[in-house]
Amino acid sequence: MRRIVIIGGVAGGASAATRARRLDEHAEITMIEKGPYVSCEK
């Protein structure tokens, strides 16, 4: 299983996580954000 770590949870990080999930639906994706909120798409 592929492990992916994304630094930054705002728009760019969320976009990278979405793209990573599309490329590998079985990957373990971790987002690291120093602030209290992360971006989300609905």
Stockholm file with secondary structure:
# STOCKHOLM 1.0

chainA/1-42         MRRIVIIGGVAGGASAATRARRLDEHAEITMIEKGPYVSCEK
#=GR chainA/1-42 SS CCEEEEECCSHHHHHHHHHHHHHCTTCEEEEECSSSCCCCCC
#=GC SS_cons        CCEEEEECCSHHHHHHHHHHHHHCTTCEEEEECSSSCCCCCC
//
